[in-house]
Amino acid sequence: MKHILIILLSFLILFSCKKEEKAPEPTSIAGVKLEKAKQEKVKDSISKIIIALDKKLAELDTIKKLTKVSTYQIKPSHFEHYINLQGNTKTDKNIILRPLASGTITRVYVKEGQRVYAGQKLFQLDNAVLINSINEVKNQLSLAQTAYDRQKRLWEQKIGSEMQYLQAKTQKESLEKKIYTLNSQAKNYRVTAPFSGVIDDLIATKGDLASPQTPLARLINLQKMYIESDVAENYLKSIKKGNKVIVNLNAIGKEFNTKIAQIGNSISPDNRTFKIRINLSNKKGAIKPNLLADLKIKDFDVKEAIVIPTKLIQIDQNENNFVYSVIDKDGGKSVHKNLITVSNSYKNKSLITKGLTKDAVLIDEGSRTVSNGQEIEVGK
């Protein structure tokens, strides 16, 4: 009996302890965890219901859902390809003037920035010694001319010897040649402009000692200029005289179209390039020597070609270029994979030489999400 009372008492104590346990507070950690567990059970139930409904809809819906794409209609067009190069502006008439003789500069006839004409006298060197020699020979020539004239008259009258006549003639002609030589030498003491232009830099002044190694001034003419550029030898077949060139002189904000005037006939062993020349008209003188020129030279030109946007071209696992086109199939539209040959590309346009016809319709938007043979819907 005693044992039964102890068991009953223990049971009552345990029951009272369980009865005293309360639900956790909603704002406590335990309360929040409890609420989360309840919501997750609800979420699982809703997900199961949605999956069941989707399955039921798939069974009932007989209308196919097709991928919608936009298209690009090929139109034969003119394809041009350009190569980008750089060159420098130059002029053939840009020289340093030097004298042919040595001597002190006695006269300077021009100023820096002055425009001069061909043959105009620019500098005079001291030629006093040479002038004295010329005057002395002239006096000798005057006497020789008199002696020659007298001997000639006598010889015509059959008076005097032939030898005296020939000696007088030889003496006269020798002095004439000597004067011609001295006059030619005198020209070396005078510096003239070989062409019309502008004295860009006046280096020497009056009183300076000049020689053939001494620079006197820079003479420049900017009316006819040219651009020189180096072109890689692999373009030798495509770059020809007369090819179209777009020239951009960024420093002065000028752009114009011209043509290649000259092609070099040798390949430089240093950089494996050949030179080209592009002539420029510069009547207003805005173009200066050594300006940097950006060149676009046309090296490829095809008319009535199949040209498509480069972005449409894809590469498969075999490294083949391809595009997707639209074909009619079973009353609908289907995707067709076209393996293509890309001949050239320029400015986001590609020239296709194999794999497409002129009336092909290519997939544009959506071409990255379809596959060969897939049925599609073509949008507007």
C-alpha positions as CSV (number, residue, x, y, z in Angstrom):
1,M,0.0,0.0,0.0
2,K,2.8,2.3,0.9
3,H,4.4,1.7,-2.5
4,I,1.2,2.5,-4.3
5,L,0.9,5.8,-2.5
6,I,4.5,6.7,-3.5
7,I,3.8,6.0,-7.2
8,L,0.6,8.0,-7.2
9,L,2.4,10.9,-5.5
10,S,5.2,10.8,-8.1
11,F,2.7,10.8,-10.9
12,L,0.9,13.8,-9.5
13,I,4.2,15.7,-9.2
14,L,5.2,15.0,-12.8
15,F,1.7,15.9,-14.1
16,S,1.7,19.2,-12.2
17,C,5.2,20.0,-13.7
18,K,4.1,19.4,-17.3
19,K,1.0,21.4,-16.7
20,E,3.0,24.3,-15.6
21,E,5.0,24.5,-19.0
22,K,3.9,27.5,-21.1
23,A,4.2,28.3,-24.8
24,P,7.2,30.4,-25.8
25,E,6.8,34.2,-26.3
26,P,6.2,35.2,-30.0
27,T,9.1,37.7,-29.8
28,S,11.6,35.3,-28.3
29,I,14.0,33.2,-30.4
30,A,12.1,30.0,-29.6
31,G,8.8,31.6,-30.6
32,V,10.2,32.8,-33.9
33,K,11.7,29.4,-34.7
34,L,8.3,27.8,-33.9
35,E,6.5,30.2,-36.2
36,K,9.1,29.6,-39.0
37,A,8.5,25.8,-38.7
38,K,4.8,26.3,-39.1
39,Q,5.2,28.5,-42.2
40,E,7.5,26.1,-43.9
41,K,4.9,23.3,-43.5
42,V,2.4,25.6,-45.2
43,K,4.9,26.5,-48.0
44,D,5.6,22.8,-48.7
45,S,1.9,22.2,-48.9
46,I,1.4,25.1,-51.4
47,S,4.3,24.0,-53.6
48,K,2.8,20.5,-53.8
49,I,-0.5,22.0,-54.9
50,I,1.2,24.2,-57.5
51,I,3.1,21.3,-59.0
52,A,0.0,19.2,-59.2
53,L,-1.9,22.1,-61.0
54,D,1.0,22.6,-63.5
55,K,0.9,18.9,-64.3
56,K,-2.8,19.1,-64.8
57,L,-2.5,22.2,-67.1
58,A,0.2,20.5,-69.2
59,E,-2.2,17.6,-69.7
60,L,-5.1,19.8,-70.7
61,D,-3.2,22.4,-72.9
62,T,-2.8,21.1,-76.5
63,I,-1.3,24.5,-77.9
64,K,2.5,24.4,-78.5
65,K,4.6,27.3,-77.1
66,L,7.1,28.3,-79.7
67,T,10.2,30.5,-79.3
68,K,9.7,33.9,-80.9
69,V,12.5,35.3,-83.1
70,S,13.1,38.3,-85.3
71,T,14.7,38.0,-88.8
72,Y,17.2,39.7,-91.1
73,Q,16.5,39.7,-94.9
74,I,19.7,39.5,-97.0
75,K,20.1,42.2,-99.6
76,P,23.0,42.1,-102.0
77,S,25.1,45.2,-101.3
78,H,28.5,46.8,-101.9
79,F,31.3,45.6,-99.6
80,E,34.5,47.6,-99.0
81,H,37.4,46.7,-96.7
82,Y,39.9,49.3,-95.5
83,I,43.2,48.9,-93.6
84,N,44.2,51.5,-91.1
85,L,47.6,53.0,-91.2
86,Q,49.5,56.1,-90.1
87,G,51.8,58.4,-92.1
88,N,53.6,61.7,-92.1
89,T,53.0,64.8,-94.2
90,K,56.0,65.8,-96.3
91,T,57.0,68.1,-99.1
92,D,59.7,67.8,-101.8
93,K,60.3,71.5,-101.6
94,N,61.7,71.8,-98.1
95,I,65.5,72.4,-98.2
96,I,68.4,74.0,-96.4
97,L,70.2,76.5,-98.6
98,R,74.1,76.4,-98.7
99,P,76.6,78.2,-100.8
100,L,78.8,76.5,-103.4
101,A,81.8,78.6,-102.6
102,S,83.5,79.8,-99.4
103,G,83.6,83.4,-98.2
104,T,82.3,86.1,-95.9
105,I,78.6,87.0,-96.3
106,T,78.5,90.6,-97.5
107,R,74.7,91.0,-98.2
108,V,71.5,89.3,-97.0
109,Y,68.6,90.3,-99.3
110,V,65.7,88.5,-97.4
111,K,64.0,88.3,-94.0
112,E,62.6,85.4,-92.2
113,G,59.0,84.6,-93.3
114,Q,59.5,86.5,-96.6
115,R,58.0,84.9,-99.7
116,V,60.5,84.6,-102.6
117,Y,60.4,83.6,-106.2
118,A,62.5,81.1,-108.2
119,G,65.9,82.7,-109.1
120,Q,65.6,85.5,-106.6
121,K,69.0,86.6,-105.1
122,L,69.1,85.8,-101.4
123,F,72.8,86.0,-100.2
124,Q,76.0,87.5,-101.6
125,L,79.4,86.3,-100.5
126,D,82.6,88.3,-100.8
127,N,84.0,87.7,-104.4
128,A,86.2,90.8,-104.7
129,V,89.3,88.7,-105.7
130,L,87.4,86.9,-108.3
131,I,85.9,90.1,-109.7
132,N,89.4,91.6,-110.0
133,S,90.6,88.5,-111.9
134,I,87.6,88.8,-114.3
135,N,88.4,92.5,-114.9
136,E,92.1,91.6,-115.6
137,V,91.2,88.9,-118.0
138,K,88.7,91.2,-119.8
139,N,91.6,93.7,-120.4
140,Q,93.7,90.9,-121.8
141,L,90.7,89.8,-124.0
142,S,90.3,93.3,-125.3
143,L,94.0,93.3,-126.5
144,A,93.7,89.8,-127.8
145,Q,90.6,90.7,-129.8
146,T,92.4,93.7,-131.4
147,A,95.3,91.5,-132.3
148,Y,93.0,88.9,-133.7
149,D,91.0,91.3,-135.8
150,R,94.3,92.8,-137.3
151,Q,95.7,89.3,-138.1
152,K,92.4,88.3,-139.6
153,R,92.4,91.2,-142.0
154,L,96.0,90.6,-143.0
155,W,95.3,86.9,-143.6
156,E,92.3,87.7,-145.7
157,Q,94.5,90.0,-147.8
158,K,97.1,87.2,-148.1
159,I,99.5,89.2,-146.0
160,G,101.3,87.7,-143.0
161,S,101.6,84.1,-142.0
162,E,98.9,81.6,-141.2
163,M,100.6,80.8,-137.9
164,Q,100.3,84.4,-136.6
165,Y,96.6,84.4,-137.5
166,L,96.0,81.0,-135.7
167,Q,98.0,82.2,-132.6
168,A,95.9,85.4,-132.4
169,K,92.7,83.4,-132.8
170,T,93.7,80.8,-130.1
171,Q,94.7,83.5,-127.7
172,K,91.3,85.3,-128.0
173,E,89.3,82.1,-127.7
174,S,91.3,81.0,-124.7
175,L,90.6,84.3,-122.9
176,E,86.9,84.1,-123.7
177,K,86.7,80.6,-122.2
178,K,88.6,81.8,-119.1
179,I,86.1,84.7,-118.6
180,Y,83.2,82.3,-119.0
181,T,84.8,80.0,-116.3
182,L,85.4,83.0,-114.0
183,N,81.8,84.2,-114.5
184,S,80.5,80.7,-113.7
185,Q,82.6,80.7,-110.5
186,A,81.3,84.1,-109.6
187,K,77.7,82.7,-109.6
188,N,78.8,80.3,-106.8
189,Y,79.3,83.4,-104.5
190,R,75.7,84.3,-105.1
191,V,72.9,82.2,-103.4
192,T,69.5,82.3,-105.2
193,A,66.2,80.6,-104.6
194,P,65.9,77.3,-106.6
195,F,62.1,77.5,-106.4
196,S,59.4,79.8,-105.1
197,G,58.5,79.6,-101.5
198,V,58.9,81.1,-98.0
199,I,62.1,81.7,-96.0
200,D,61.0,79.6,-93.0
201,D,64.2,80.0,-91.0
202,L,67.0,82.5,-91.6
203,I,70.1,81.0,-90.1
204,A,73.1,83.1,-91.3
205,T,73.6,86.8,-91.1
206,K,75.8,89.4,-92.7
207,G,79.5,89.0,-91.8
208,D,79.3,85.3,-91.1
209,L,81.9,83.1,-92.8
210,A,80.1,80.7,-95.1
211,S,81.2,77.5,-96.9
212,P,79.5,74.6,-98.7
213,Q,78.9,73.0,-95.3
214,T,77.3,76.1,-93.8
215,P,73.5,76.3,-93.6
216,L,72.2,79.7,-94.6
217,A,68.4,79.4,-94.5
218,R,65.5,77.0,-94.9
219,L,63.3,77.5,-98.0
220,I,60.0,75.8,-98.0
221,N,57.0,75.6,-100.4
222,L,53.8,74.0,-99.0
223,Q,51.5,74.2,-102.1
224,K,52.2,70.6,-103.1
225,M,52.7,68.1,-100.3
226,Y,52.3,64.4,-99.9
227,I,51.9,61.7,-97.2
228,E,54.4,58.9,-96.9
229,S,53.5,55.7,-95.1
230,D,54.9,52.2,-94.6
231,V,52.7,49.2,-95.5
232,A,53.3,45.6,-94.4
233,E,54.4,43.4,-97.2
234,N,51.4,41.0,-96.9
235,Y,49.3,43.8,-98.4
236,L,51.5,44.0,-101.5
237,K,48.9,42.2,-103.7
238,S,45.9,44.3,-102.6
239,I,47.5,47.8,-102.3
240,K,47.8,49.3,-105.8
241,K,48.3,52.7,-107.3
242,G,45.0,54.5,-107.5
243,N,43.4,52.8,-104.5
244,K,41.0,55.0,-102.6
245,V,42.3,56.6,-99.4
246,I,40.5,58.4,-96.6
247,V,43.0,60.9,-95.0
248,N,42.3,62.3,-91.5
249,L,44.6,65.1,-90.2
250,N,43.3,65.3,-86.6
251,A,45.7,68.1,-85.6
252,I,44.0,70.6,-88.0
253,G,40.6,68.9,-88.2
254,K,40.6,68.0,-91.9
255,E,39.4,64.8,-93.6
256,F,39.3,64.2,-97.3
257,N,39.3,61.5,-100.0
258,T,42.2,60.9,-102.3
259,K,44.2,58.1,-104.0
260,I,47.5,56.4,-103.8
261,A,49.9,58.2,-106.2
262,Q,52.9,55.9,-106.0
263,I,53.9,52.5,-104.7
264,G,57.4,51.7,-103.6
265,N,59.3,49.1,-105.5
266,S,61.4,47.6,-102.7
267,I,60.7,45.9,-99.3
268,S,62.6,47.2,-96.3
269,P,64.6,44.4,-94.7
270,D,64.3,46.1,-91.3
271,N,60.5,46.1,-90.9
272,R,59.3,44.2,-94.0
273,T,57.3,47.1,-95.4
274,F,57.1,49.0,-98.6
275,K,56.3,52.8,-99.0
276,I,53.3,54.5,-100.5
277,R,52.9,58.1,-101.5
278,I,49.7,60.1,-101.4
279,N,49.7,63.5,-103.0
280,L,48.0,66.4,-101.3
281,S,46.8,69.8,-102.5
282,N,47.6,72.6,-100.0
283,K,46.8,75.9,-101.7
284,K,45.9,77.6,-98.4
285,G,49.0,76.3,-96.6
286,A,47.1,74.8,-93.7
287,I,49.0,71.4,-93.9
288,K,52.4,71.6,-92.4
289,P,55.3,69.1,-92.8
290,N,55.5,66.2,-90.3
291,L,51.8,66.2,-89.4
292,L,50.5,62.8,-88.2
293,A,48.0,61.4,-90.7
294,D,45.5,58.6,-90.1
295,L,44.9,56.7,-93.3
296,K,42.1,54.3,-94.3
297,I,43.2,52.5,-97.5
298,K,40.7,50.5,-99.5
299,D,42.2,47.1,-100.2
300,F,39.1,45.0,-101.0
301,D,36.0,45.9,-103.0
302,V,33.1,43.7,-104.1
303,K,29.8,44.8,-105.6
304,E,26.5,42.9,-105.3
305,A,27.9,40.8,-102.5
306,I,26.2,38.8,-99.7
307,V,26.9,40.9,-96.6
308,I,25.5,40.2,-93.2
309,P,25.9,41.7,-89.7
310,T,28.9,40.0,-88.0
311,K,26.9,39.5,-84.8
312,L,24.8,36.9,-86.5
313,I,27.8,34.6,-87.1
314,Q,28.3,31.8,-84.6
315,I,31.0,29.1,-84.2
316,D,30.2,25.5,-83.5
317,Q,32.2,22.8,-81.7
318,N,34.1,22.0,-84.9
319,E,35.2,25.6,-85.3
320,N,32.9,26.1,-88.3
321,N,31.2,29.4,-88.9
322,F,27.4,29.2,-89.1
323,V,24.2,31.2,-89.0
324,Y,20.6,30.1,-88.4
325,S,18.1,30.8,-91.2
326,V,14.3,30.4,-91.3
327,I,12.7,27.8,-93.6
328,D,9.1,26.6,-94.2
329,K,8.3,23.2,-92.7
330,D,5.0,21.5,-92.3
331,G,3.0,24.7,-92.6
332,G,5.2,26.4,-90.0
333,K,8.6,27.9,-89.5
334,S,11.7,26.0,-88.6
335,V,15.4,26.7,-87.8
336,H,18.0,25.6,-90.4
337,K,21.8,25.7,-89.6
338,N,23.8,27.1,-92.5
339,L,27.6,26.5,-92.5
340,I,29.2,29.5,-94.1
341,T,32.5,30.8,-95.4
342,V,33.5,34.3,-94.2
343,S,35.8,36.0,-96.7
344,N,36.3,39.3,-95.0
345,S,34.9,41.5,-92.3
346,Y,34.9,45.3,-91.7
347,K,32.9,47.6,-89.4
348,N,30.6,44.9,-88.0
349,K,29.8,43.6,-91.5
350,S,31.0,40.3,-93.0
351,L,31.3,39.2,-96.6
352,I,29.9,35.6,-97.1
353,T,31.2,33.7,-100.1
354,K,29.7,30.3,-99.5
355,G,26.7,28.9,-97.6
356,L,24.0,31.5,-98.2
357,T,21.8,32.5,-101.1
358,K,20.7,36.1,-101.8
359,D,17.1,35.4,-100.7
360,A,18.0,33.7,-97.4
361,V,16.1,34.9,-94.2
362,L,18.4,34.8,-91.2
363,I,17.4,34.7,-87.5
364,D,18.5,37.9,-85.8
365,E,17.1,38.3,-82.2
366,G,16.9,34.9,-80.6
367,S,19.6,33.3,-82.7
368,R,21.5,32.3,-79.5
369,T,18.5,30.5,-77.9
370,V,17.4,28.2,-80.8
371,S,18.7,25.0,-82.3
372,N,18.8,23.3,-85.7
373,G,15.4,21.9,-86.6
374,Q,13.5,23.7,-83.9
375,E,10.0,25.1,-84.7
376,I,9.8,28.8,-84.1
377,E,7.5,31.8,-84.3
378,V,8.7,34.7,-86.4
379,G,7.8,38.1,-84.9
380,K,7.5,41.4,-86.7
